[in-house]
Amino acid sequence: MSALVVAAHPDDEVLGAGGTIAAMAAAGRPVTILIVAEGVSLRHQGITLEQARETCREAARRLGVTDVRFGGFSADGTLIADGPQSQVVSLISEALQDVRPETVLTHHAGDIHADHRLLARSVVYATRIMASGTVRRVLHFEVLSSTEQQTRQADTFVPTVFQDIDAFVDAKCHALEAYHYETFDAPHPRSTHGIRALAGYRGVQVGAGAAEAFVLGREFVGAATWTGGGA
């Protein structure tokens, strides 16, 4: 089963689904990572666009993935949400047609970051008629320092799907360390300490050593599944 990970900014893919990405890659599943806007990295002095993209590629390599793509949005550092959603939907739709994934992982619609919310809605829109394409499952992940900072005024992240990442927490931390200009020391949530703490907590929820949590957005199950014939 192939997967497409759609992330707003560099390091979102690691924080949100790094352990799951590593687990899928280790199992031989094709994984493609789409970073919609890498412009956020350019706010750091001395970081060029190509350096930002190479950092994304290095983080992906540490997770076992080589197919990393870039949307090129917000090169001037502005929010994706400041532009028309139709352009984002088109970008995602093109990636879906090219990659033909069965699973799509992306942000949660209740996130505190406007870009994350827009991307979640855009993925839902691009995958809205699931029987007409290859996508069978859409999962929404949580991003430390962003999703958990939202208040109850919005849609709260309440996970319904958990991935065992006990064997891949180290790989996730190693990948985050590639983004040295986006990480902080403990107790900041965007840190290796934060990753291990959240993975341990999500693991406790389901009786595993460590886990990543997702909200199931939509799933299409073929009729043959109910008769034992497979999806």
C-alpha positions in Angstrom: 0.0 0.0 0.0 1.5 3.3 -1.1 1.2 6.5 0.9 1.3 10.2 0.3 2.2 12.5 3.2 1.1 16.1 2.6 2.7 18.6 5.0 2.5 22.4 5.1 6.0 23.2 6.1 9.4 21.5 6.6 9.5 19.4 9.8 5.7 19.0 9.9 6.0 15.7 8.2 8.5 14.4 10.8 6.6 15.8 13.8 3.3 14.5 12.5 4.1 11.2 11.0 7.8 10.5 11.1 7.5 7.2 13.0 4.8 6.0 10.7 6.7 7.0 7.6 9.8 5.1 8.9 7.6 2.1 9.7 6.0 2.1 6.2 9.4 2.5 4.5 10.9 -0.3 6.5 8.0 -2.5 5.5 8.7 -1.8 1.8 5.7 0.5 1.3 6.3 3.3 -1.3 6.1 6.7 0.5 6.0 10.1 -1.1 6.4 13.3 0.9 4.9 16.6 -0.4 6.0 19.8 1.3 3.6 22.4 0.1 5.5 25.5 1.4 9.2 25.5 2.3 9.4 29.3 2.4 9.0 29.1 6.2 12.6 27.9 6.4 13.9 31.1 4.6 13.1 33.2 7.6 16.3 31.8 9.2 19.3 33.9 8.3 21.6 32.2 5.7 19.1 29.5 4.7 18.5 29.4 0.9 15.6 27.7 -0.8 17.9 24.9 -2.1 19.4 24.4 1.4 15.9 24.2 2.9 14.9 21.6 0.3 18.1 19.6 0.9 17.3 19.5 4.6 13.9 18.1 3.8 15.5 15.4 1.6 18.0 14.6 4.4 15.2 14.2 7.0 13.4 12.0 4.6 16.4 9.8 4.0 16.8 9.3 7.7 13.2 7.9 7.6 14.0 5.7 4.6 12.2 7.8 2.0 13.7 9.3 -1.2 10.6 10.6 -3.0 10.3 14.2 -1.7 8.4 16.8 -3.6 7.9 20.6 -3.1 4.9 22.7 -3.9 6.9 26.0 -4.0 4.3 28.0 -2.1 5.1 30.9 0.1 8.6 31.5 -1.1 8.3 35.0 0.4 7.4 33.6 3.8 3.7 34.5 3.7 1.0 32.0 4.8 -0.4 29.4 2.4 -3.8 30.5 3.8 -3.3 34.0 2.4 -3.7 32.7 -1.2 -6.5 30.9 -3.0 -7.3 27.4 -1.8 -8.0 26.3 -5.4 -4.2 26.4 -6.1 -3.5 24.2 -3.1 -6.2 21.7 -4.1 -4.8 21.6 -7.6 -1.3 20.8 -6.3 -2.6 18.0 -4.1 -4.8 16.6 -6.9 -1.8 16.5 -9.3 0.2 14.6 -6.7 -2.6 12.2 -6.1 -2.9 11.5 -9.9 0.9 11.0 -10.2 1.6 9.0 -7.0 -1.7 7.1 -6.9 -1.5 6.5 -3.1 -3.9 4.3 -1.2 -3.3 6.2 2.1 -3.0 10.0 2.5 -1.6 11.5 5.8 -2.0 15.2 6.5 -2.7 17.9 9.1 -5.8 18.1 11.4 -8.5 20.7 10.6 -8.6 21.8 14.2 -4.9 22.8 14.3 -4.0 26.3 15.6 -2.0 27.1 12.5 -4.0 28.6 9.6 -1.8 26.8 7.0 -2.4 23.4 8.7 -6.1 24.0 8.7 -6.2 25.0 5.1 -4.1 22.0 4.0 -6.4 19.6 6.0 -9.5 21.0 4.2 -7.7 20.9 0.8 -6.8 17.2 1.2 -10.4 16.4 2.2 -11.6 18.2 -0.9 -9.1 16.6 -3.3 -10.0 13.1 -2.0 -13.8 13.7 -1.6 -15.0 11.1 -4.2 -12.8 8.2 -3.0 -14.3 5.5 -5.2 -13.2 7.3 -8.3 -9.5 7.3 -7.4 -6.9 5.2 -5.6 -7.2 6.7 -2.2 -8.8 4.5 0.3 -7.9 6.2 3.6 -7.2 9.7 4.8 -5.6 10.2 8.2 -5.0 13.5 10.0 -1.9 13.8 12.2 -1.0 16.1 15.1 2.0 18.5 15.0 3.7 19.3 18.3 3.8 23.0 19.2 0.7 23.5 17.0 -2.1 21.0 17.2 -2.0 20.6 21.0 -2.0 24.4 21.5 -5.5 24.8 20.1 -8.3 25.5 22.6 -11.7 23.9 22.8 -13.1 26.7 20.6 -12.2 24.6 17.6 -12.3 20.9 16.6 -10.2 19.1 19.1 -7.8 16.4 18.1 -9.2 13.1 19.4 -7.3 10.2 17.9 -9.0 7.1 16.5 -6.1 5.4 14.8 -2.8 4.5 16.4 0.4 3.3 14.7 3.0 1.4 16.7 6.3 3.2 16.3 8.2 1.7 19.2 11.0 0.5 16.8 11.1 3.9 15.0 11.1 6.6 17.7 14.9 6.9 17.3 14.6 7.4 13.5 11.9 10.0 14.1 14.2 11.9 16.5 17.1 11.6 14.1 15.0 13.0 11.3 13.9 16.0 13.4 17.5 16.8 14.2 18.1 17.4 10.5 16.0 20.5 11.0 18.5 22.0 13.4 17.2 25.5 12.9 13.6 24.5 13.7 14.2 22.4 16.8 14.6 23.5 20.5 15.7 22.1 23.8 13.4 20.5 26.3 10.8 21.2 27.5 9.8 22.9 24.2 7.4 20.6 22.3 9.3 20.8 19.1 12.2 18.8 20.5 13.3 15.2 20.6 12.2 15.2 24.2 8.7 16.3 23.0 8.7 13.5 20.4 9.5 10.8 23.0 7.1 12.2 25.5 4.2 12.2 23.0 5.0 8.8 21.6 5.1 7.4 25.1 1.7 8.9 25.9 0.1 7.8 22.7 1.6 4.3 23.2 0.1 4.1 26.8 -3.3 4.9 25.3 -3.2 1.6 23.3 -0.9 -0.5 25.4 2.2 -0.1 23.2 5.7 1.1 24.0 5.3 4.1 21.6 2.8 5.2 19.1 1.7 8.0 16.7 -2.0 9.0 16.7 -4.3 10.0 13.9 -7.8 11.0 13.4 -9.5 8.9 10.6 -10.9 11.4 8.2 -12.5 9.1 5.6 -12.1 5.5 4.5 -13.5 3.7 1.5 -13.9 -0.1 1.9 -14.6 -2.2 -1.2 -17.5 -4.6 -1.2 -15.2 -7.6 -1.5 -13.7 -6.8 1.9 -16.9 -7.9 3.7 -17.0 -11.2 1.9 -13.3 -12.0 2.6 -12.1 -11.2 -0.9 -9.8 -8.3 0.1 -10.1 -4.6 -0.6 
